Amino acid sequence: MTTKPKARKFRIRRNAPVASQPAQPAVAATPADPQGAAARPAAQPSRPRAVADTPRPAPSSPRNTGPVRSGEVASASEVSSEQDMDAIRREGLTGRQLRMARRVAQKHGLAPTSDFDAVRLLRAEGIDPFQRSNMLELVVPQEKGSGSTALTKGRIQLPQTVPSGGGNLPSTEVNPMDRRMREIADIQRDITKRRRRKMALLMVRLAFFVGLPTVMGGYYFNSIATPMYATDSQFLIIQNEGTGGLGPLGGLLPTQFANSADSIATQSYLQSKDAMLRLDKDVGFISHFSDPKIDPIQRLDVGASNEAAYKFYKKNVKIGYDPTEGMIRMEVIAADPQTATQFSEHLLTYAEERVNALSQQKREDGMRDAREAYEQTVKKRRDAQEALIKLQVENGVDPEAVIASIRAQISNYETLLLEKELELAALMDNPRPNRAKVDGVQGDVRRISNQLDRLNERMNSATAGSNSLAQQAVSLQLAQADLAAADMALQASQTQMEQARTEANRQVRYLTVAVRPVPSQAPSYPRKFENTILTFLIFAGIYLMLSLTSSILKEQVTK
């Protein structure tokens, strides 16, 4: 297993090559080393080829009899450098390796003229240009003026030549298998050491960021926190489904749960600031939680604003509504069980008053409209009845009865007249009628005709004129019609009023307390174990999120 090296981003600018370097003699090949300079790195970097000075005349010798010649003469070091670079070219190095060698040479302050010259100069300094550790050291800042000796300290170098005549030196040859096993063991020890160090740092961070807050939280919950007592109560809101006593089954119809809107409205009122201020006015809610006996974290500051007190109220008065059962559960928390029970009872009283006031306006509006309509109908009927009675009093008689009587008399007289005329016609048909009978019958006919004329005149006078019997009869009939309409409207108004009363009875809400508040004998809060575990989970989650965020940012930055 190997550890991936991590290096910061870097960029190295290539410096211009140095114009000249001091020349040093190259290491010559010895008879014992047949490879010579081609196999071993050169001792000094090459120097640019220059034009030789004016040559001195060679010493006279028997063999040198010709004229002396002048020109460019290559030194032994230049020739050795060219040979070394030719050997490097024949190695078949890739372009990436050559660029790497140039960067390493510039890092060490060398001035190569080419990539192959960089490889030669690095080997001459005893530095392997293709070693992996050298690439990691490229991003390590170095002090100015440090020489190649300081840079290569502690680095695995190339094999160096051993001066001859050293005497009996031990052999430097090592078995490759043993060396590989030793390197593997070193790597494993290094990995184990690194893992232990990282694990120790992780434990320290966890102890500081997670363990210490958890211990502090547990100490607070177990030793400092003031015990709080909770009082539970349950109540529900129901509405009447009876008919308000109408009929034999009026009071036997069952009731049902009120709709969720009434329950939610009651819950909202109990959790409102209005209920908190009313509770503080009645039993001193704010003064109770401002008691110095309560620990500073759970204590309300003296002279705190209503908003701060309302936060404590919502924290210590918990109300929940279950729509499936229609039950409202209330939990009141205080530092004293009797005080918690007192708070709960007052809140139940407030809830009952609020429930009674929920439909009161609606009931009053419905009954008021029905009552006003009924009163108006009664007044109209009374006026119609008074008008009819007034007409009857003014007329003194019933016009319709008088007219009917006259009509009956006219009909009777007409019938009697017809009979007399028939009798007279029968007497006149006799050739020698009895004059006494004829005169008697003619007198009857005359008297009946006169009476019939008087009745007709009376009938005509009764049906003509503004104050005739017919006009009086019409007025009386209209008054009777108005009275009948008023009776019908009164009956409808009575029915509507009964319906409004029934609906008002149905709108009545009742608050039924299912569970009465009872003082508790043991404190309910704080929950020591649960709160300690919750503290641990919260800080562990925070540490996990921060560590993940830092790891992601570090990875993004180092790419």
Residue pairs with C-beta under 8 A, 6 or more apart in sequence:
1 187
1 191
2 187
3 191
3 194
5 132
5 136
6 558
7 135
7 136
7 138
7 139
8 139
8 558
9 558
10 138
10 139
12 103
12 106
12 107
12 138
14 102
14 106
15 106
15 111
17 111
17 112
17 113
18 111
19 48
20 47
20 48
21 44
21 45
21 46
21 47
21 111
22 44
22 47
23 44
23 47
23 75
23 77
24 43
24 44
24 77
25 43
25 44
25 76
25 77
26 37
26 42
26 43
26 44
26 76
26 77
26 80
26 81
27 37
27 40
27 42
27 43
27 161
28 36
28 37
29 35
29 36
29 37
30 164
32 164
33 39
33 40
37 80
37 83
37 84
38 83
38 84
38 87
39 87
40 161
41 84
41 120
41 123
41 124
41 126
41 158
42 80
42 81
42 84
42 120
42 123
42 124
43 124
44 77
44 124
45 81
45 110
45 111
45 112
45 117
45 120
45 121
45 124
46 77
46 78
46 81
46 82
46 113
46 117
46 120
47 77
47 78
48 113
49 72
49 74
49 78
51 72
52 71
52 72
52 73
54 70
55 68
55 70
55 73
57 68
58 64
58 68
81 117
81 120
84 120
85 114
85 116
85 117
85 120
88 116
88 119
88 120
89 116
93 101
93 119
97 129
97 130
98 115
98 116
98 118
98 119
99 115
100 129
100 130
100 135
101 115
101 118
101 119
101 122
101 129
101 130
102 112
102 115
102 118
103 138
104 118
104 122
104 127
104 129
104 134
104 138
105 111
105 112
105 118
105 121
105 122
105 129
107 137
107 138
108 122
108 125
108 127
108 148
108 151
109 148
110 118
110 121
110 122
110 125
112 118
112 120
112 121
118 129
119 129
122 128
122 129
123 129
123 158
125 148
125 152
126 152
126 157
126 158
126 160
127 134
127 148
127 152
127 155
127 157
127 158
128 134
128 156
128 157
128 158
131 155
131 156
133 155
133 156
134 155
137 151
142 151
162 169
205 543
206 543
209 539
209 542
209 543
210 536
210 539
210 540
210 543
213 535
213 539
214 532
214 535
214 536
214 539
217 531
217 532
217 535
217 536
218 528
218 532
218 535
220 297
221 526
221 527
221 528
221 531
221 532
222 528
222 532
224 295
225 295
225 297
225 298
225 526
226 293
226 294
226 295
226 298
226 335
227 335
227 523
227 525
227 526
228 298
228 316
228 333
228 334
228 335
228 523
228 524
228 525
228 526
229 333
229 334
229 335
229 336
229 337
229 340
229 519
229 520
229 523
229 524
230 331
230 332
230 333
230 340
230 520
230 524
230 525
231 331
231 332
231 334
231 337
231 340
231 341
231 343
231 344
231 517
231 518
231 519
231 520
232 329
232 330
232 331
232 515
232 517
233 329
233 330
233 332
233 344
233 348
233 513
233 515
233 516
233 517
234 327
234 328
234 329
234 330
234 513
234 514
234 515
235 327
235 328
235 330
235 348
235 351
235 511
235 512
235 513
235 514
235 515
236 257
236 263
236 325
236 326
236 327
236 328
236 511
236 512
236 514
237 257
237 258
237 262
237 263
237 266
237 326
237 328
237 355
237 509
237 510
237 511
237 512
238 255
238 256
238 257
238 258
238 509
238 510
238 512
239 255
239 256
239 257
239 258
239 262
239 506
239 507
239 508
239 509
239 510
240 255
240 505
240 506
240 508
240 510
241 253
241 254
241 255
241 256
241 506
242 250
242 251
242 252
242 253
242 255
242 505
242 506
243 249
243 250
243 253
243 502
243 505
244 250
244 501
244 502
244 504
244 505
245 251
246 498
246 502
255 510
257 326
258 326
258 509
260 321
260 323
260 326
262 355
262 358
262 509
263 321
263 323
263 326
263 328
264 321
265 354
265 358
266 328
266 351
266 354
266 355
266 358
266 511
267 319
267 320
267 321
267 328
269 275
269 350
269 351
269 354
270 317
270 319
270 330
270 347
270 350
270 351
271 314
271 317
271 319
273 306
273 310
273 313
275 347
275 350
276 285
276 306
276 309
276 310
276 313
277 306
278 350
279 285
279 313
279 343
279 346
279 347
279 350
280 286
280 287
280 309
282 346
283 339
283 342
283 343
283 346
285 309
285 313
285 343
286 300
286 304
286 309
288 334
288 335
288 336
288 339
289 298
289 299
289 300
289 309
289 312
289 316
289 334
289 335
290 299
290 300
290 301
290 302
290 304
291 299
291 335
292 299
293 335
294 335
300 308
300 309
300 312
301 308
315 333
316 332
316 333
316 334
317 330
317 331
317 332
317 333
317 343
317 347
318 330
318 331
318 333
319 328
319 329
319 330
319 331
320 328
320 329
320 330
321 327
321 328
321 329
322 328
322 329
327 514
328 351
330 344
330 347
330 348
332 340
332 341
332 343
332 344
332 347
332 517
333 340
333 524
333 525
334 340
334 343
337 519
337 520
337 521
338 519
340 517
340 519
340 520
341 517
341 518
341 519
344 517
345 517
348 511
348 513
348 517
351 511
352 511
355 509
355 510
355 511
356 509
356 511
358 509
359 507
359 508
359 509
362 507
363 504
363 507
363 508
366 500
366 503
366 504
366 507
367 500
367 501
367 504
369 500
370 493
370 496
370 497
370 499
370 500
370 501
371 497
373 493
373 496
373 497
374 490
374 493
374 494
374 496
374 497
376 493
377 486
377 489
377 490
377 492
377 493
378 490
378 493
380 486
380 489
380 490
381 483
381 486
381 487
381 489
381 490
382 486
383 486
384 479
384 482
384 483
384 485
384 486
385 483
385 486
387 479
387 482
387 483
388 476
388 479
388 480
388 482
388 483
391 472
391 475
391 476
391 479
392 398
392 476
395 472
395 476
398 476
399 462
399 469
399 470
399 472
399 473
399 476
400 473
400 476
400 477
402 462
402 469
403 459
403 462
403 463
403 469
403 470
403 473
406 455
406 458
406 459
406 462
407 459
409 455
410 452
410 455
410 456
410 459
413 448
413 451
413 452
413 455
414 452
416 448
417 445
417 448
417 449
417 452
420 441
420 444
420 445
420 448
421 445
423 441
424 438
424 441
424 442
424 445
427 433
427 434
427 437
427 438
427 441
428 438
461 468
462 468
462 469
462 470
463 469
463 470
464 470
465 471
